[in-house]
Amino acid sequence: MSASGVVSGSDSGSDSGSVSGFASGFASGFASDFASGFASSPGSNRLRHVPAALLLLLATALCAGCANNKAYLSDPDIDPWEPQNRKVHAFNDGLDRAIFRPVATAYDEAMPDAPQRGVRNFFNNLSYPTNFVNLVAQGKFKESVVTTGRFLVNTTVGLLGFFDVASKSGIPDYREDLGQTLAVWGWQESRYLVVPFLGPFTVRDLGGRGVIGYFDPVAIAMREEHLYWPLVVDLVTLRAEFLPFQPDIDNA
């Protein structure tokens, strides 16, 4: 994979450590990553099927999310922003230790297991629109129908999804995101990036996360109605779900 797209913007003279230098370098790196990711795939001709509006949204979401960071080159093929990624990872880890983990621990200790499962079931049920869109985009029409049935069962019989009746009835749970869809379309390889507050992604998966937010009910509530508490509850309960794995995370 060529590193020219990254070198041209983020490692050029006195601008290599500047905000504008990284912003342009990341945009160039994104374009290079996108093009080379598809070119390296046997199905690279599928690029012509990707809607132009989707590509524009991907680029916009990525550049807007990373315009305030700096980057330095290391391994241009795998982790071209390794020094900056390490700094952002240290920042995220400190933030987690200071805020997110204590809040999640307090929630876990105060809330019984059954209500915790109910809340997570509710938010998992809300992921139906994004799952459905990506299943259809990947050509998995049978799975999209099954996912719709699962959503209807859990929303009605399962009382808005708090009870996962569908799983107990043997209905499969298909979960897809736009990063996986882009991989199916041919973007097989992508560079590694650690984002403040959000954590590690590939460029492909981060772009997918940004675009698919237009279908996510929690993101829509925040964007359209300025309701932030669903996102806070979702994040706290999700963090609490990973607490049992904390020793493994710390030793990784």
C-alpha positions, -999 to +999 in steps of 0.1 A: +000+000+000+015+034-010+020+060+017+021+089-006-013+102+004-001+106+040+033+119+034+022+147+011+001+164+038+014+155+073+051+153+070+061+183+048+085+207+064+074+231+091+038+223+087+042+186+098+032+193+134+005+219+127-033+214+129-038+224+093-009+201+082-025+171+098-060+180+086-048+181+050-026+151+055-055+131+070-078+140+041-051+130+017-044+099+037-081+090+038-083+093+000-052+071-004-065+046+021-099+045+004-085+041-031-058+015-021-082-004+000-105-010-029-076-015-054-061-043-032-094-062-033-103-088-060-136-070-061-122-035-067-145-029-096-174-027-071-162+008-063-184+021-091-215+010-073-208+031-042-231+061-042-213+094-046-232+110-018-221+083+006-184+089-003-189+126+003-205+120+037-176+096+046-150+122+038-168+150+056-173+129+088-137+119+089-122+153+083-145+170+107-137+145+134-099+147+131-092+184+123-080+192+157-053+165+159-016+163+150+001+133+135+036+119+127+046+091+103+059+057+115+047+026+096+029+041+065+011+008+057-003-002+091-002+027+116+010+059+099-001+080+129+014+057+156+029+085+179-003+105+179-024+073+183-004+064+214-010+099+229-047+097+222-048+062+237-032+075+269-056+103+270-086+080+265-073+056+292-068+084+317-103+097+310-118+062+314-100+057+347-110+091+360-147+093+348-162+065+328-150+035+348-160+049+382-194+059+369-199+025+352-188+007+384-212+027+405-240+019+381-231-018+381-231-019+419-264+000+423-284-017+395-294-054+397-284-077+369-319-081+354-326-044+349-291-040+335-298-067+309-331-050+301-315-016+294-289-032+272-316-052+254-335-019+248-305-002+232-296-033+212-331-033+198-327+003+188-298-007+165-323-023+141-323+006+115-285+005+111-285-033+110-313-034+084-297-007+061-263-025+061-278-060+056-297-047+025-266-028+013-246-061+015-273-080-004-283-101+026-320-097+020-331-129+038-312-117+069-327-083+067-362-098+068-352-119+098-338-088+115-371-070+109-391-099+124-367-099+154-373-061+159-410-064+157-411-093+182-389-076+207-406-042+203-441-057+209-439-089+229-406-078+245-420-044+257-399-021+235-370-045+235-364-046+273-370-084+270-351-103+243-380-126+234-366-131+199-334-148+211-354-171+234-375-180+204-345-189+183-345-159+160-309-151+149-293-118+158-275-103+128-254-072+135-237-052+107-222-018+104-211+004+075-175-006+080-184-042+073-205-031+043-176-011+029-154-043+033-180-063+014-180-036-013-142-041-016-124-018+008-104-046+024-075-028+040-075+003+061-052+023+083-054+024+121-065+055+140-073+062+177-099+089+181-103+110+213-133+097+235-142+070+209-112+048+209-095+027+181-108+024+146-097+018+111-103+047+088-129+026+070-148+018+102-146+053+116-161+066+083-188+040+085-196+050+121-200+086+111-223+080+082-245+054+099-253+078+127-279+093+103-299+060+108-292+055+145-322+065+168-299+076+196-279+099+173-311+112+157-325+121+192-294+139+200-291+157+167-328+166+161-343+169+196-311+178+216-318+148+239-284+137+252-295+114+281-301+084+258-265+086+246-252+090+282-273+060+294-262+039+264-225+047+270-226+041+308-245+008+304-222-003+276-191+005+297-206-015+326-210-045+303-173-046+298-163-043+335-159-081+339-132-080+312-113-052+328-084-073+341-078-087+306-081-052+291-055-039+316-031-067+308-035-064+271 
